[in-house]
Amino acid sequence: MADRNGESRKWLTINTAIFGGASIALAILGVTKMIASFVSGNIAMPIVGAVLGLGLFGWFGAKNFMEAWKAHSNTDYGQAMTKGITAWAATVGLVLVRILT
Protein backbone atom coordinates (compact mmCIF):
# COMPACT_ATOMS: atom_id res chain seq x y z
CA MET A 1 0.00 0.00 0.00
CA ALA A 2 2.80 2.43 0.87
CA ASP A 3 4.48 1.62 -2.44
CA ARG A 4 1.33 2.51 -4.41
CA ASN A 5 0.93 5.70 -2.37
CA GLY A 6 4.51 6.76 -3.06
CA GLU A 7 4.26 5.99 -6.76
CA SER A 8 0.96 7.84 -7.04
CA ARG A 9 2.36 10.83 -5.18
CA LYS A 10 5.41 10.90 -7.46
CA TRP A 11 3.33 10.92 -10.63
CA LEU A 12 0.84 13.36 -9.19
CA THR A 13 3.71 15.69 -8.36
CA ILE A 14 4.92 15.45 -11.97
CA ASN A 15 1.37 16.13 -13.18
CA THR A 16 1.22 19.13 -10.87
CA ALA A 17 4.49 20.52 -12.23
CA ILE A 18 3.28 20.21 -15.82
CA PHE A 19 -0.09 21.72 -14.90
CA GLY A 20 1.60 24.61 -13.09
CA GLY A 21 3.99 25.35 -15.96
CA ALA A 22 1.18 25.23 -18.51
CA SER A 23 -0.98 27.48 -16.30
CA ILE A 24 1.80 30.06 -16.11
CA ALA A 25 2.34 29.87 -19.87
CA LEU A 26 -1.41 30.27 -20.44
CA ALA A 27 -1.51 33.35 -18.22
CA ILE A 28 1.50 34.92 -19.95
CA LEU A 29 0.08 34.22 -23.40
CA GLY A 30 -3.29 35.60 -22.37
CA VAL A 31 -1.84 38.85 -21.07
CA THR A 32 0.46 39.39 -24.04
CA LYS A 33 -2.33 38.69 -26.55
CA MET A 34 -4.68 41.05 -24.72
CA ILE A 35 -2.05 43.82 -24.73
CA ALA A 36 -1.35 43.28 -28.42
CA SER A 37 -5.05 43.38 -29.26
CA PHE A 38 -5.63 46.58 -27.28
CA VAL A 39 -2.70 48.22 -29.05
CA SER A 40 -4.08 47.20 -32.46
CA GLY A 41 -7.59 48.38 -31.55
CA ASN A 42 -9.27 44.97 -31.84
CA ILE A 43 -10.84 44.50 -28.43
CA ALA A 44 -14.00 42.39 -28.71
CA MET A 45 -12.63 39.04 -29.94
CA PRO A 46 -9.69 38.80 -27.51
CA ILE A 47 -12.03 39.44 -24.59
CA VAL A 48 -14.39 36.69 -25.79
CA GLY A 49 -11.39 34.36 -26.26
CA ALA A 50 -10.03 35.20 -22.81
CA VAL A 51 -13.38 34.56 -21.11
CA LEU A 52 -13.87 31.32 -23.02
CA GLY A 53 -10.30 30.20 -22.28
CA LEU A 54 -10.64 31.03 -18.61
CA GLY A 55 -13.90 29.10 -18.40
CA LEU A 56 -12.39 26.04 -20.11
CA PHE A 57 -9.31 26.25 -17.90
CA GLY A 58 -11.48 26.34 -14.80
CA TRP A 59 -13.80 23.56 -15.90
CA PHE A 60 -11.28 21.10 -17.32
CA GLY A 61 -7.95 22.14 -15.82
CA ALA A 62 -8.39 23.46 -12.31
CA LYS A 63 -11.40 21.31 -11.47
CA ASN A 64 -9.65 18.09 -12.48
CA PHE A 65 -6.48 19.21 -10.72
CA MET A 66 -8.30 19.61 -7.42
CA GLU A 67 -10.19 16.34 -7.92
CA ALA A 68 -6.90 14.52 -8.58
CA TRP A 69 -5.46 15.50 -5.22
CA LYS A 70 -8.77 14.73 -3.52
CA ALA A 71 -8.82 11.25 -5.08
CA HIS A 72 -5.24 10.71 -3.94
CA SER A 73 -6.15 11.62 -0.37
CA ASN A 74 -9.06 9.15 -0.61
CA THR A 75 -6.55 6.46 -1.74
CA ASP A 76 -8.20 6.17 -5.17
CA TYR A 77 -4.91 6.18 -7.04
CA GLY A 78 -6.29 5.28 -10.47
CA GLN A 79 -8.74 8.16 -10.34
CA ALA A 80 -5.97 10.47 -9.13
CA MET A 81 -3.83 9.59 -12.16
CA THR A 82 -6.71 10.02 -14.62
CA LYS A 83 -7.73 13.38 -13.20
CA GLY A 84 -4.11 14.57 -12.98
CA ILE A 85 -3.41 13.75 -16.62
CA THR A 86 -6.69 15.32 -17.72
CA ALA A 87 -5.83 18.52 -15.82
CA TRP A 88 -2.48 19.11 -17.48
CA ALA A 89 -3.56 17.81 -20.90
CA ALA A 90 -6.47 20.25 -21.00
CA THR A 91 -4.23 23.12 -19.93
CA VAL A 92 -1.51 22.26 -22.44
CA GLY A 93 -4.22 22.02 -25.11
CA LEU A 94 -5.43 25.50 -24.23
CA VAL A 95 -1.85 26.80 -24.45
CA LEU A 96 -1.47 25.26 -27.91
CA VAL A 97 -4.76 26.74 -29.08
CA ARG A 98 -3.73 30.13 -27.69
CA ILE A 99 -0.41 29.94 -29.53
CA LEU A 100 -2.08 28.99 -32.83
CA THR A 101 -4.71 31.73 -32.68
Backbone as XML, in Angstrom:
<?xml version="1.0"?>
<chain id="A" units="angstrom">
  <residue number="1" name="MET">
    <atom name="N" x="0.828" y="-1.196" z="0.000"/>
    <atom name="CA" x="0.000" y="0.000" z="0.000"/>
    <atom name="C" x="0.871" y="1.258" z="0.000"/>
  </residue>
  <residue number="2" name="ALA">
    <atom name="N" x="1.922" y="1.263" z="0.809"/>
    <atom name="CA" x="2.798" y="2.431" z="0.869"/>
    <atom name="C" x="3.518" y="2.636" z="-0.454"/>
  </residue>
  <residue number="3" name="ASP">
    <atom name="N" x="3.810" y="1.523" z="-1.156"/>
    <atom name="CA" x="4.480" y="1.625" z="-2.443"/>
    <atom name="C" x="3.563" y="2.287" z="-3.478"/>
  </residue>
  <residue number="4" name="ARG">
    <atom name="N" x="2.292" y="1.899" z="-3.491"/>
    <atom name="CA" x="1.335" y="2.515" z="-4.414"/>
    <atom name="C" x="1.123" y="3.992" z="-4.079"/>
  </residue>
  <residue number="5" name="ASN">
    <atom name="N" x="1.102" y="4.312" z="-2.790"/>
    <atom name="CA" x="0.928" y="5.697" z="-2.368"/>
    <atom name="C" x="2.117" y="6.538" z="-2.834"/>
  </residue>
  <residue number="6" name="GLY">
    <atom name="N" x="3.322" y="6.019" z="-2.650"/>
    <atom name="CA" x="4.509" y="6.759" z="-3.063"/>
    <atom name="C" x="4.578" y="6.947" z="-4.566"/>
  </residue>
  <residue number="7" name="GLU">
    <atom name="N" x="4.244" y="5.894" z="-5.300"/>
    <atom name="CA" x="4.258" y="5.986" z="-6.763"/>
    <atom name="C" x="3.196" y="6.970" z="-7.256"/>
  </residue>
  <residue number="8" name="SER">
    <atom name="N" x="2.021" y="6.912" z="-6.671"/>
    <atom name="CA" x="0.956" y="7.840" z="-7.041"/>
    <atom name="C" x="1.349" y="9.277" z="-6.723"/>
  </residue>
  <residue number="9" name="ARG">
    <atom name="N" x="1.935" y="9.483" z="-5.568"/>
    <atom name="CA" x="2.361" y="10.832" z="-5.178"/>
    <atom name="C" x="3.431" y="11.358" z="-6.126"/>
  </residue>
  <residue number="10" name="LYS">
    <atom name="N" x="4.364" y="10.484" z="-6.540"/>
    <atom name="CA" x="5.414" y="10.903" z="-7.463"/>
    <atom name="C" x="4.814" y="11.366" z="-8.786"/>
  </residue>
  <residue number="11" name="TRP">
    <atom name="N" x="3.921" y="10.551" z="-9.355"/>
    <atom name="CA" x="3.327" y="10.918" z="-10.633"/>
    <atom name="C" x="2.386" y="12.107" z="-10.505"/>
  </residue>
  <residue number="12" name="LEU">
    <atom name="N" x="1.712" y="12.213" z="-9.393"/>
    <atom name="CA" x="0.836" y="13.363" z="-9.192"/>
    <atom name="C" x="1.652" y="14.649" z="-9.040"/>
  </residue>
  <residue number="13" name="THR">
    <atom name="N" x="2.818" y="14.538" z="-8.459"/>
    <atom name="CA" x="3.710" y="15.692" z="-8.362"/>
    <atom name="C" x="4.196" y="16.111" z="-9.746"/>
  </residue>
  <residue number="14" name="ILE">
    <atom name="N" x="4.522" y="15.138" z="-10.594"/>
    <atom name="CA" x="4.922" y="15.448" z="-11.970"/>
    <atom name="C" x="3.758" y="16.094" z="-12.717"/>
  </residue>
  <residue number="15" name="ASN">
    <atom name="N" x="2.556" y="15.533" z="-12.559"/>
    <atom name="CA" x="1.367" y="16.129" z="-13.185"/>
    <atom name="C" x="1.152" y="17.557" z="-12.708"/>
  </residue>
  <residue number="16" name="THR">
    <atom name="N" x="1.387" y="17.792" z="-11.426"/>
    <atom name="CA" x="1.220" y="19.128" z="-10.868"/>
    <atom name="C" x="2.227" y="20.102" z="-11.463"/>
  </residue>
  <residue number="17" name="ALA">
    <atom name="N" x="3.463" y="19.659" z="-11.646"/>
    <atom name="CA" x="4.488" y="20.521" z="-12.232"/>
    <atom name="C" x="4.135" y="20.895" z="-13.670"/>
  </residue>
  <residue number="18" name="ILE">
    <atom name="N" x="3.678" y="19.926" z="-14.444"/>
    <atom name="CA" x="3.283" y="20.212" z="-15.824"/>
    <atom name="C" x="2.072" y="21.144" z="-15.846"/>
  </residue>
  <residue number="19" name="PHE">
    <atom name="N" x="1.097" y="20.866" z="-14.980"/>
    <atom name="CA" x="-0.087" y="21.717" z="-14.895"/>
    <atom name="C" x="0.297" y="23.144" z="-14.502"/>
  </residue>
  <residue number="20" name="GLY">
    <atom name="N" x="1.178" y="23.283" z="-13.536"/>
    <atom name="CA" x="1.602" y="24.610" z="-13.090"/>
    <atom name="C" x="2.334" y="25.372" z="-14.182"/>
  </residue>
  <residue number="21" name="GLY">
    <atom name="N" x="3.254" y="24.699" z="-14.864"/>
    <atom name="CA" x="3.987" y="25.345" z="-15.957"/>
    <atom name="C" x="3.061" y="25.769" z="-17.088"/>
  </residue>
  <residue number="22" name="ALA">
    <atom name="N" x="2.132" y="24.896" z="-17.445"/>
    <atom name="CA" x="1.184" y="25.230" z="-18.508"/>
    <atom name="C" x="0.254" y="26.363" z="-18.080"/>
  </residue>
  <residue number="23" name="SER">
    <atom name="N" x="-0.114" y="26.398" z="-16.806"/>
    <atom name="CA" x="-0.976" y="27.477" z="-16.305"/>
    <atom name="C" x="-0.262" y="28.819" z="-16.382"/>
  </residue>
  <residue number="24" name="ILE">
    <atom name="N" x="1.014" y="28.826" z="-16.021"/>
    <atom name="CA" x="1.799" y="30.063" z="-16.109"/>
    <atom name="C" x="1.940" y="30.498" z="-17.559"/>
  </residue>
  <residue number="25" name="ALA">
    <atom name="N" x="2.224" y="29.546" z="-18.443"/>
    <atom name="CA" x="2.338" y="29.867" z="-19.870"/>
    <atom name="C" x="1.016" y="30.404" z="-20.414"/>
  </residue>
  <residue number="26" name="LEU">
    <atom name="N" x="-0.093" y="29.805" z="-19.999"/>
    <atom name="CA" x="-1.410" y="30.266" z="-20.443"/>
    <atom name="C" x="-1.681" y="31.689" z="-19.971"/>
  </residue>
  <residue number="27" name="ALA">
    <atom name="N" x="-1.318" y="31.994" z="-18.741"/>
    <atom name="CA" x="-1.511" y="33.348" z="-18.219"/>
    <atom name="C" x="-0.646" y="34.362" z="-18.974"/>
  </residue>
  <residue number="28" name="ILE">
    <atom name="N" x="0.607" y="34.015" z="-19.229"/>
    <atom name="CA" x="1.503" y="34.925" z="-19.954"/>
    <atom name="C" x="1.000" y="35.153" z="-21.371"/>
  </residue>
  <residue number="29" name="LEU">
    <atom name="N" x="0.606" y="34.073" z="-22.044"/>
    <atom name="CA" x="0.081" y="34.220" z="-23.403"/>
    <atom name="C" x="-1.200" y="35.051" z="-23.418"/>
  </residue>
  <residue number="30" name="GLY">
    <atom name="N" x="-2.055" y="34.831" z="-22.437"/>
    <atom name="CA" x="-3.294" y="35.602" z="-22.373"/>
    <atom name="C" x="-3.040" y="37.087" z="-22.202"/>
  </residue>
  <residue number="31" name="VAL">
    <atom name="N" x="-2.141" y="37.431" z="-21.315"/>
    <atom name="CA" x="-1.842" y="38.846" z="-21.067"/>
    <atom name="C" x="-1.188" y="39.485" z="-22.287"/>
  </residue>
  <residue number="32" name="THR">
    <atom name="N" x="-0.221" y="38.804" z="-22.884"/>
    <atom name="CA" x="0.460" y="39.394" z="-24.042"/>
    <atom name="C" x="-0.484" y="39.543" z="-25.236"/>
  </residue>
  <residue number="33" name="LYS">
    <atom name="N" x="-1.366" y="38.572" z="-25.436"/>
    <atom name="CA" x="-2.327" y="38.691" z="-26.549"/>
    <atom name="C" x="-3.331" y="39.806" z="-26.279"/>
  </residue>
  <residue number="34" name="MET">
    <atom name="N" x="-3.749" y="39.966" z="-25.037"/>
    <atom name="CA" x="-4.680" y="41.053" z="-24.716"/>
    <atom name="C" x="-4.014" y="42.413" z="-24.941"/>
  </residue>
  <residue number="35" name="ILE">
    <atom name="N" x="-2.770" y="42.547" z="-24.515"/>
    <atom name="CA" x="-2.053" y="43.815" z="-24.726"/>
    <atom name="C" x="-1.901" y="44.100" z="-26.204"/>
  </residue>
  <residue number="36" name="ALA">
    <atom name="N" x="-1.521" y="43.097" z="-26.974"/>
    <atom name="CA" x="-1.352" y="43.283" z="-28.422"/>
    <atom name="C" x="-2.669" y="43.652" z="-29.093"/>
  </residue>
  <residue number="37" name="SER">
    <atom name="N" x="-3.756" y="43.061" z="-28.643"/>
    <atom name="CA" x="-5.045" y="43.382" z="-29.259"/>
    <atom name="C" x="-5.515" y="44.782" z="-28.886"/>
  </residue>
  <residue number="38" name="PHE">
    <atom name="N" x="-5.256" y="45.223" z="-27.662"/>
    <atom name="CA" x="-5.631" y="46.580" z="-27.278"/>
    <atom name="C" x="-4.817" y="47.612" z="-28.048"/>
  </residue>
  <residue number="39" name="VAL">
    <atom name="N" x="-3.550" y="47.297" z="-28.289"/>
    <atom name="CA" x="-2.704" y="48.217" z="-29.047"/>
    <atom name="C" x="-3.195" y="48.325" z="-30.490"/>
  </residue>
  <residue number="40" name="SER">
    <atom name="N" x="-3.615" y="47.193" z="-31.068"/>
    <atom name="CA" x="-4.082" y="47.202" z="-32.457"/>
    <atom name="C" x="-5.514" y="47.726" z="-32.595"/>
  </residue>
  <residue number="41" name="GLY">
    <atom name="N" x="-6.234" y="47.855" z="-31.513"/>
    <atom name="CA" x="-7.593" y="48.379" z="-31.547"/>
    <atom name="C" x="-8.670" y="47.317" z="-31.647"/>
  </residue>
  <residue number="42" name="ASN">
    <atom name="N" x="-8.308" y="46.065" z="-31.763"/>
    <atom name="CA" x="-9.268" y="44.967" z="-31.839"/>
    <atom name="C" x="-9.502" y="44.447" z="-30.426"/>
  </residue>
  <residue number="43" name="ILE">
    <atom name="N" x="-10.631" y="44.808" z="-29.830"/>
    <atom name="CA" x="-10.838" y="44.503" z="-28.425"/>
    <atom name="C" x="-11.849" y="43.378" z="-28.200"/>
  </residue>
  <residue number="44" name="ALA">
    <atom name="N" x="-12.894" y="43.309" z="-28.994"/>
    <atom name="CA" x="-14.003" y="42.394" z="-28.711"/>
    <atom name="C" x="-13.602" y="40.926" z="-28.752"/>
  </residue>
  <residue number="45" name="MET">
    <atom name="N" x="-12.957" y="40.451" z="-29.806"/>
    <atom name="CA" x="-12.634" y="39.036" z="-29.939"/>
    <atom name="C" x="-11.644" y="38.549" z="-28.880"/>
  </residue>
  <residue number="46" name="PRO">
    <atom name="N" x="-10.595" y="39.291" z="-28.560"/>
    <atom name="CA" x="-9.695" y="38.801" z="-27.506"/>
    <atom name="C" x="-10.374" y="38.676" z="-26.149"/>
  </residue>
  <residue number="47" name="ILE">
    <atom name="N" x="-11.323" y="39.535" z="-25.862"/>
    <atom name="CA" x="-12.031" y="39.438" z="-24.590"/>
    <atom name="C" x="-12.892" y="38.179" z="-24.572"/>
  </residue>
  <residue number="48" name="VAL">
    <atom name="N" x="-13.578" y="37.908" z="-25.690"/>
    <atom name="CA" x="-14.386" y="36.686" z="-25.791"/>
    <atom name="C" x="-13.482" y="35.460" z="-25.664"/>
  </residue>
  <residue number="49" name="GLY">
    <atom name="N" x="-12.334" y="35.475" z="-26.344"/>
    <atom name="CA" x="-11.388" y="34.362" z="-26.262"/>
    <atom name="C" x="-10.838" y="34.184" z="-24.859"/>
  </residue>
  <residue number="50" name="ALA">
    <atom name="N" x="-10.560" y="35.284" z="-24.170"/>
    <atom name="CA" x="-10.031" y="35.197" z="-22.810"/>
    <atom name="C" x="-11.066" y="34.624" z="-21.858"/>
  </residue>
  <residue number="51" name="VAL">
    <atom name="N" x="-12.309" y="35.073" z="-21.983"/>
    <atom name="CA" x="-13.377" y="34.564" z="-21.113"/>
    <atom name="C" x="-13.630" y="33.087" z="-21.391"/>
  </residue>
  <residue number="52" name="LEU">
    <atom name="N" x="-13.666" y="32.715" z="-22.656"/>
    <atom name="CA" x="-13.866" y="31.317" z="-23.025"/>
    <atom name="C" x="-12.698" y="30.450" z="-22.539"/>
  </residue>
  <residue number="53" name="GLY">
    <atom name="N" x="-11.485" y="30.936" z="-22.742"/>
    <atom name="CA" x="-10.302" y="30.196" z="-22.284"/>
    <atom name="C" x="-10.259" y="30.043" z="-20.773"/>
  </residue>
  <residue number="54" name="LEU">
    <atom name="N" x="-10.614" y="31.087" z="-20.065"/>
    <atom name="CA" x="-10.636" y="31.025" z="-18.606"/>
    <atom name="C" x="-11.690" y="30.045" z="-18.117"/>
  </residue>
  <residue number="55" name="GLY">
    <atom name="N" x="-12.841" y="30.043" z="-18.768"/>
    <atom name="CA" x="-13.895" y="29.098" z="-18.404"/>
    <atom name="C" x="-13.470" y="27.654" z="-18.654"/>
  </residue>
  <residue number="56" name="LEU">
    <atom name="N" x="-12.860" y="27.396" z="-19.806"/>
    <atom name="CA" x="-12.388" y="26.043" z="-20.113"/>
    <atom name="C" x="-11.266" y="25.620" z="-19.176"/>
  </residue>
  <residue number="57" name="PHE">
    <atom name="N" x="-10.385" y="26.557" z="-18.849"/>
    <atom name="CA" x="-9.311" y="26.252" z="-17.904"/>
    <atom name="C" x="-9.891" y="25.875" z="-16.542"/>
  </residue>
  <residue number="58" name="GLY">
    <atom name="N" x="-10.867" y="26.633" z="-16.091"/>
    <atom name="CA" x="-11.482" y="26.344" z="-14.796"/>
    <atom name="C" x="-12.225" y="25.025" z="-14.783"/>
  </residue>
  <residue number="59" name="TRP">
    <atom name="N" x="-12.973" y="24.757" z="-15.864"/>
    <atom name="CA" x="-13.803" y="23.558" z="-15.901"/>
    <atom name="C" x="-12.970" y="22.290" z="-16.089"/>
  </residue>
  <residue number="60" name="PHE">
    <atom name="N" x="-12.033" y="22.314" z="-17.024"/>
    <atom name="CA" x="-11.275" y="21.099" z="-17.316"/>
    <atom name="C" x="-9.947" y="21.031" z="-16.572"/>
  </residue>
  <residue number="61" name="GLY">
    <atom name="N" x="-9.258" y="22.154" z="-16.439"/>
    <atom name="CA" x="-7.945" y="22.142" z="-15.825"/>
    <atom name="C" x="-7.986" y="22.167" z="-14.310"/>
  </residue>
  <residue number="62" name="ALA">
    <atom name="N" x="-8.433" y="23.275" z="-13.761"/>
    <atom name="CA" x="-8.388" y="23.464" z="-12.310"/>
    <atom name="C" x="-9.296" y="22.488" z="-11.568"/>
  </residue>
  <residue number="63" name="LYS">
    <atom name="N" x="-10.461" y="22.234" z="-12.117"/>
    <atom name="CA" x="-11.400" y="21.309" z="-11.465"/>
    <atom name="C" x="-10.801" y="19.905" z="-11.384"/>
  </residue>
  <residue number="64" name="ASN">
    <atom name="N" x="-10.257" y="19.417" z="-12.487"/>
    <atom name="CA" x="-9.647" y="18.092" z="-12.484"/>
    <atom name="C" x="-8.394" y="18.043" z="-11.617"/>
  </residue>
  <residue number="65" name="PHE">
    <atom name="N" x="-7.669" y="19.135" z="-11.567"/>
    <atom name="CA" x="-6.477" y="19.206" z="-10.721"/>
    <atom name="C" x="-6.846" y="19.019" z="-9.247"/>
  </residue>
  <residue number="66" name="MET">
    <atom name="N" x="-7.862" y="19.731" z="-8.809"/>
    <atom name="CA" x="-8.298" y="19.609" z="-7.418"/>
    <atom name="C" x="-8.871" y="18.219" z="-7.132"/>
  </residue>
  <residue number="67" name="GLU">
    <atom name="N" x="-9.622" y="17.682" z="-8.097"/>
    <atom name="CA" x="-10.190" y="16.343" z="-7.919"/>
    <atom name="C" x="-9.106" y="15.269" z="-7.887"/>
  </residue>
  <residue number="68" name="ALA">
    <atom name="N" x="-7.999" y="15.489" z="-8.593"/>
    <atom name="CA" x="-6.898" y="14.520" z="-8.578"/>
    <atom name="C" x="-6.296" y="14.411" z="-7.188"/>
  </residue>
  <residue number="69" name="TRP">
    <atom name="N" x="-6.037" y="15.543" z="-6.567"/>
    <atom name="CA" x="-5.460" y="15.497" z="-5.219"/>
    <atom name="C" x="-6.466" y="14.971" z="-4.200"/>
  </residue>
  <residue number="70" name="LYS">
    <atom name="N" x="-7.743" y="15.256" z="-4.405"/>
    <atom name="CA" x="-8.774" y="14.727" z="-3.515"/>
    <atom name="C" x="-8.851" y="13.205" z="-3.648"/>
  </residue>
  <residue number="71" name="ALA">
    <atom name="N" x="-8.792" y="12.701" z="-4.874"/>
    <atom name="CA" x="-8.815" y="11.251" z="-5.085"/>
    <atom name="C" x="-7.588" y="10.591" z="-4.471"/>
  </residue>
  <residue number="72" name="HIS">
    <atom name="N" x="-6.448" y="11.260" z="-4.554"/>
    <atom name="CA" x="-5.236" y="10.713" z="-3.935"/>
    <atom name="C" x="-5.397" y="10.618" z="-2.417"/>
  </residue>
  <residue number="73" name="SER">
    <atom name="N" x="-5.969" y="11.649" z="-1.823"/>
    <atom name="CA" x="-6.154" y="11.618" z="-0.370"/>
    <atom name="C" x="-7.187" y="10.571" z="0.045"/>
  </residue>
  <residue number="74" name="ASN">
    <atom name="N" x="-8.079" y="10.211" z="-0.882"/>
    <atom name="CA" x="-9.058" y="9.154" z="-0.608"/>
    <atom name="C" x="-8.534" y="7.772" z="-1.004"/>
  </residue>
  <residue number="75" name="THR">
    <atom name="N" x="-7.258" y="7.684" z="-1.309"/>
    <atom name="CA" x="-6.551" y="6.460" z="-1.742"/>
    <atom name="C" x="-7.156" y="5.827" z="-2.995"/>
  </residue>
  <residue number="76" name="ASP">
    <atom name="N" x="-7.737" y="6.631" z="-3.864"/>
    <atom name="CA" x="-8.202" y="6.169" z="-5.166"/>
    <atom name="C" x="-7.144" y="6.583" z="-6.198"/>
  </residue>
  <residue number="77" name="TYR">
    <atom name="N" x="-6.081" y="5.789" z="-6.276"/>
    <atom name="CA" x="-4.906" y="6.184" z="-7.038"/>
    <atom name="C" x="-5.141" y="6.188" z="-8.542"/>
  </residue>
  <residue number="78" name="GLY">
    <atom name="N" x="-5.967" y="5.283" z="-9.037"/>
    <atom name="CA" x="-6.288" y="5.276" z="-10.468"/>
    <atom name="C" x="-7.022" y="6.540" z="-10.883"/>
  </residue>
  <residue number="79" name="GLN">
    <atom name="N" x="-7.983" y="6.931" z="-10.088"/>
    <atom name="CA" x="-8.739" y="8.163" z="-10.342"/>
    <atom name="C" x="-7.820" y="9.380" z="-10.236"/>
  </residue>
  <residue number="80" name="ALA">
    <atom name="N" x="-6.896" y="9.358" z="-9.296"/>
    <atom name="CA" x="-5.966" y="10.468" z="-9.131"/>
    <atom name="C" x="-5.108" y="10.640" z="-10.384"/>
  </residue>
  <residue number="81" name="MET">
    <atom name="N" x="-4.652" y="9.526" z="-10.960"/>
    <atom name="CA" x="-3.831" y="9.594" z="-12.165"/>
    <atom name="C" x="-4.646" y="10.104" z="-13.348"/>
  </residue>
  <residue number="82" name="THR">
    <atom name="N" x="-5.861" y="9.595" z="-13.504"/>
    <atom name="CA" x="-6.709" y="10.017" z="-14.616"/>
    <atom name="C" x="-7.018" y="11.505" z="-14.535"/>
  </residue>
  <residue number="83" name="LYS">
    <atom name="N" x="-7.402" y="11.969" z="-13.372"/>
    <atom name="CA" x="-7.727" y="13.383" z="-13.197"/>
    <atom name="C" x="-6.492" y="14.267" z="-13.356"/>
  </residue>
  <residue number="84" name="GLY">
    <atom name="N" x="-5.344" y="13.798" z="-12.862"/>
    <atom name="CA" x="-4.114" y="14.570" z="-12.984"/>
    <atom name="C" x="-3.690" y="14.743" z="-14.428"/>
  </residue>
  <residue number="85" name="ILE">
    <atom name="N" x="-3.775" y="13.671" z="-15.205"/>
    <atom name="CA" x="-3.409" y="13.753" z="-16.617"/>
    <atom name="C" x="-4.405" y="14.619" z="-17.378"/>
  </residue>
  <residue number="86" name="THR">
    <atom name="N" x="-5.676" y="14.491" z="-17.066"/>
    <atom name="CA" x="-6.693" y="15.318" z="-17.722"/>
    <atom name="C" x="-6.454" y="16.796" z="-17.431"/>
  </residue>
  <residue number="87" name="ALA">
    <atom name="N" x="-6.060" y="17.115" z="-16.202"/>
    <atom name="CA" x="-5.834" y="18.515" z="-15.821"/>
    <atom name="C" x="-4.722" y="19.145" z="-16.646"/>
  </residue>
  <residue number="88" name="TRP">
    <atom name="N" x="-3.566" y="18.478" z="-16.730"/>
    <atom name="CA" x="-2.484" y="19.114" z="-17.481"/>
    <atom name="C" x="-2.689" y="19.005" z="-18.976"/>
  </residue>
  <residue number="89" name="ALA">
    <atom name="N" x="-3.325" y="17.936" z="-19.459"/>
    <atom name="CA" x="-3.562" y="17.808" z="-20.896"/>
    <atom name="C" x="-4.512" y="18.902" z="-21.392"/>
  </residue>
  <residue number="90" name="ALA">
    <atom name="N" x="-5.544" y="19.190" z="-20.620"/>
    <atom name="CA" x="-6.469" y="20.254" z="-21.003"/>
    <atom name="C" x="-5.774" y="21.611" z="-21.005"/>
  </residue>
  <residue number="91" name="THR">
    <atom name="N" x="-4.928" y="21.842" z="-20.021"/>
    <atom name="CA" x="-4.229" y="23.125" z="-19.933"/>
    <atom name="C" x="-3.205" y="23.274" z="-21.044"/>
  </residue>
  <residue number="92" name="VAL">
    <atom name="N" x="-2.467" y="22.208" z="-21.333"/>
    <atom name="CA" x="-1.512" y="22.256" z="-22.441"/>
    <atom name="C" x="-2.254" y="22.458" z="-23.765"/>
  </residue>
  <residue number="93" name="GLY">
    <atom name="N" x="-3.406" y="21.808" z="-23.911"/>
    <atom name="CA" x="-4.220" y="22.017" z="-25.111"/>
    <atom name="C" x="-4.661" y="23.462" z="-25.264"/>
  </residue>
  <residue number="94" name="LEU">
    <atom name="N" x="-5.045" y="24.087" z="-24.178"/>
    <atom name="CA" x="-5.430" y="25.504" z="-24.228"/>
    <atom name="C" x="-4.234" y="26.389" z="-24.599"/>
  </residue>
  <residue number="95" name="VAL">
    <atom name="N" x="-3.053" y="26.048" z="-24.096"/>
    <atom name="CA" x="-1.853" y="26.800" z="-24.453"/>
    <atom name="C" x="-1.593" y="26.673" z="-25.943"/>
  </residue>
  <residue number="96" name="LEU">
    <atom name="N" x="-1.697" y="25.466" z="-26.478"/>
    <atom name="CA" x="-1.469" y="25.264" z="-27.912"/>
    <atom name="C" x="-2.481" y="26.012" z="-28.767"/>
  </residue>
  <residue number="97" name="VAL">
    <atom name="N" x="-3.744" y="25.992" z="-28.342"/>
    <atom name="CA" x="-4.760" y="26.741" z="-29.083"/>
    <atom name="C" x="-4.465" y="28.229" z="-29.016"/>
  </residue>
  <residue number="98" name="ARG">
    <atom name="N" x="-4.046" y="28.681" z="-27.871"/>
    <atom name="CA" x="-3.732" y="30.126" z="-27.687"/>
    <atom name="C" x="-2.544" y="30.528" z="-28.548"/>
  </residue>
  <residue number="99" name="ILE">
    <atom name="N" x="-1.565" y="29.639" z="-28.687"/>
    <atom name="CA" x="-0.406" y="29.938" z="-29.534"/>
    <atom name="C" x="-0.824" y="29.989" z="-31.011"/>
  </residue>
  <residue number="100" name="LEU">
    <atom name="N" x="-1.686" y="29.074" z="-31.415"/>
    <atom name="CA" x="-2.077" y="28.992" z="-32.826"/>
    <atom name="C" x="-3.067" y="30.062" z="-33.244"/>
  </residue>
  <residue number="101" name="THR">
    <atom name="N" x="-3.745" y="30.691" z="-32.297"/>
    <atom name="CA" x="-4.708" y="31.733" z="-32.682"/>
    <atom name="C" x="-4.142" y="33.113" z="-32.511"/>
  </residue>
</chain>
